Amino acid sequence: MVQALQTVLSKAGIQPRHDMTDEEWKRHLVDRMNSAPGALGDGIDCPKCLNRGYYYRYDEENAGPVMVNCDCMARRKARRRLDRSGLGSAMRRMTFDTYQTPEEWNRQILTVAKKYAAAPAGWFFAGGQPGAGKTHICTAILQELSLRYPVRYMLWRDESARIKASLNEPEGVALMSELKSVPVLYIDDLFKGAERPTQGDLNLAFELINYRYNDENLYTIISTEKLLDDLIHIDEAIGSRIAERSKGHRIQLKPDPSRNWRTK
Ligand SMILES: [Zn+2]
């Protein structure tokens, strides 16, 4: 690697200055290699590797440069995986810019969501009335955060079914452990459908929510047709954890949100 670069540089007439030690020259090459911009065009702008996905550092022990994979790669991989995990092209278009704000309550929701995405603390909760743009606003937050954190999208109905079907198999265990530990998880349409979730759903939701509740470095975004009071009524342990973590960054929409929504 260094050899190849040295050849290229010397062909271009670039030689080590006569007063440079071998180490100084190699460090100079490291800086030079680190200054070449990369071409990873996935929306993430990484000042550390200039979007190459790796950088070099001078390693004292080996007296030479070593290549280091940049930590932005975890975010890049997670963004690529977003498409595979159900976030289709329609959802890709759900950004803050495309969120319509004809009414004052839309504008306020956008403000709350943007504030959270700019500096996430705790969880983001969007509950209530279907068709009010909850998925849009949560997806916009997820896409914004995906520039800075590894993120994961979970469509509750589909993935909870997959996990329940393979609970004691390696596939189910691996899926569950991924959902538990990913830095940012968006659970879309929690407890969709049934008026009352089954015990299997409740067990699964509690395991996931409780794990993430116990690690305050994990951010969770939840959208659901239920209101917080409904969730607490369905299962107090689950509902109260969501309520506690989402305090200060949540929206709840009752029928006719123009008159009836709140962020508290
Ligand atoms: Zn990087």
Boltz pocket constraint, residues with backbone or C-beta under 6 A from the ligand:
constraints:
  - pocket:
      binder: B
      contacts: [[A, 46], [A, 47], [A, 48], [A, 49], [A, 50], [A, 51], [A, 52], [A, 53], [A, 54], [A, 70], [A, 71], [A, 72], [A, 73]]
      max_distance: 6.0
